[in-house]
Amino acid sequence: MSRTARTPLAALCGILLAGLVLPACKSEPPPAPVEPPKPVEPKPVEPKPVEPEPVEPEPVEPVTLKPTLTEEAARAVFDRWLAAQNAGDFAAYEATYAPRFFGIKRAGPRTYRYDRAGWMKDRQRMFGKPMTVTAEDVRITPGPGTARILFTQTWASGNYRDTGPKQLVLGLHAKQALIAREEMLQSTVLGTAPVGGDVQPLRFVRMLDAPYVVLGDAVETEAPPRLLARGRPHVVSAALAGESPHVGRAVTLYGPNGRRCGGTVAEVVVLGMVIPHFGAIQTWNGEMDDSGEKASAAEIAASVWAMSSEGGRVLAGKLDRTANDCAGALYARLEGSEAPVAAVWRSTPVPPARQNAARDMLRLGVAWKAIQKDYEDIEGGQGPWDAAGIARTVVKGFTAPDGRELVVVDMNAGLGCGGFGGGLWQAFTVAEERVVPVGAPQTSPFVPSGALDRGDGLPALFGVEGYSGDSVLFTPQDGAYAPASRLAILDLDCPC
């Protein structure tokens, strides 16, 4: 047969092989069966903090604040709120709260978060028994469209009694002042010892237009503030009057995997850091009246500065470097006066089998089981609470230069607005491929971003705790991890 006569038959075989298996066209053995791909477990998604948006500073000059929710109006709401509790009048109590509300309840070491419906459900049970509520050292800070009330509360009912600082954040709803956020900042059950004071073994770093190193508690200054950033949080700075001995100090900044940069303190300022209530932001954006007039950067700076007056300010050193020079820095050491860094434990991946072993061990503990009970009672959930659709688990690994390993598991079920919420984290060492818990688990969300050894065997852990973005340093103490210092962000918003 000629070459031209064979060509159509070859083409026909190619067509038939694509759809049928015919002996006449079979020229090669059939391909080996292909195994289906193994399912790939999705990696936990770690929440990224919302970075504040830098702003161009305007000329610093005193400004007049826009009309505010007055101190008298805030005091009237507070007095009605307090009287309703002591009278057992739930209807009057409920009438002091805004439709959009977020509440944080603390009772000893336990923390609960609620939207308005969840808060009222919980409080209605509380009103079932007589109670006595007292408030001391009441301070009211008015602001644009909002006001903050700080006081020391003592609450007693039956055999239970606790005390601690509390804050109420008021907003305007239909031009009426109502409670938009309530938070028991710390609860000490009477008869128990309060938590000890902070120490400052390392320095926190805040990246703005430059690296800012936290030096200590804020001091008084009369300088007008500048707006450095808008977002979560808003950040302002105010210069100090006179010279500071910190100017010219050498500083080394560290990140998750070691040294990031070195520099010197060029200027010392007071930083104010606040997550404003949404009512204040609406006022600044001109959305609360018919004028539509937006606040200037100087006016916003003055408002944020006033909000930060109690609990929102720190003394900080601005370095002679740009933020890009030191990108990724988390903490700092002042050279010449603070203990040297022994080693940085580098961030390393954790094998899936070890992740599962650590998670399973955490589920055996009393703290996990207490949250599981809340999940079943409040949410009506089935199965482990940390495996529900509302939850996420982040597992972090750190390895020392000598090969020692640390695994940190963080379980977080969110805010609990109107329902269930919970958080739990635990550190584990690794011995002969087994995970060994370090102390007891902590009942709050915490995602470490760096681990640094100062020569005491286990690394200190830097990271973000809670839902407002607080920077926290946990250090090993007596075979467990305990909070050593904190850079708290003053949160006045209503996320629910």
PELINNOR-V349033 format. One record per backbone hydrogen bond with DSSP energy under -0.5 kcal/mol. CO is the residue of the C=O (numbers start at 1). NH is the residue of the N-H. Records with the same first field share a line. If there is no record, write none. Layout:
BEGIN
CO->NH + NH
END
This chain:
BEGIN
2->6
3->7
4->8
6->10
7->11
8->12
9->13
10->14
11->15
12->16
13->17
14->18
15->19
16->19 + 20
20->22
22->25 + 26
23->26
25->27
33->35
39->41
44->46
49->51
52->54
53->230
55->57
59->61
63->65
68->70
70->74
71->75
72->76
73->77
74->78
75->79
76->80
77->81
78->82
79->83
80->84
81->85
82->86
83->87
84->88 + 89
85->88
88->90
89->93
90->94
91->95
93->96
94->97
96->179
99->101
101->116
102->182
103->105 + 114
104->184
105->112
107->110
110->107
112->105
114->103
115->119
116->120
117->121
118->122
119->123
120->124
121->125
122->126
123->127
125->128
126->129
132->156
134->154
136->152
139->150
140->142
141->148
143->69 + 145 + 146
145->172
146->69 + 143
147->170
148->141
149->168
150->139
151->153 + 166
152->136
153->164
154->134
155->162
156->132
157->160
160->157
161->190
162->155
163->188
164->153
165->185 + 186
166->151
167->183
168->149 + 170
169->180 + 181
170->147
171->173 + 178
173->176
176->173
178->171
179->98
180->102
181->169
182->104
183->167 + 185
186->188
187->189
188->163
189->192
203->332
204->214
206->208 + 212
209->323
210->208
211->319
212->206 + 214
213->317
216->315
226->228 + 237
228->55
229->235
230->53
231->233
234->274
235->228 + 229
236->272
237->226
238->270
239->223
240->242
244->247
246->249
249->265
250->335
251->263
252->333
253->260 + 261
254->330 + 331
255->258
258->255
261->253
263->251
264->266 + 320
265->248
267->318
268->240
269->271 + 316
270->238
271->314
272->236
273->490
274->234 + 276
275->492
277->280 + 281
278->282
279->283
280->284
281->285
282->287
283->286
284->295
289->292
296->300
297->301
298->302
299->303
300->304
301->305
302->306
303->307
304->308
306->309
307->310
308->312
309->311
312->273
313->218
314->271
315->215 + 216
316->269 + 318
317->213 + 319
318->266 + 267
319->321
322->326
323->326
324->327
326->329
330->205
331->254
332->203
333->252 + 335
334->337 + 338
340->342
343->345 + 453
344->346
345->451
346->399
348->397
351->354 + 355
352->356
353->357
354->358
355->359
356->360
357->361
358->362
359->363
360->364
361->364
362->365
365->369
366->370
367->371
368->372
369->373
370->374
371->375
372->376
373->377
374->378 + 379
375->379 + 380 + 381
384->387
385->388
388->391
392->412
394->410
396->408
397->348
398->406
399->346
400->403
404->400
405->430
406->398
407->428
408->396
409->426
410->394
411->424
412->392
416->418 + 419
422->413
424->411
425->442
426->409
427->438
428->407
429->436
431->434
434->431
436->429
437->439
442->425 + 444
445->466
446->448
447->464
450->462
451->345
452->460
453->342 + 343
456->458
460->452 + 462
461->474
462->449 + 450
463->472
464->447
465->470
470->465
471->487
472->463 + 474
473->484 + 485
474->461
475->482
477->480
480->477
482->475
484->199
485->473
486->488
487->471
488->490
489->491
490->275 + 492
END
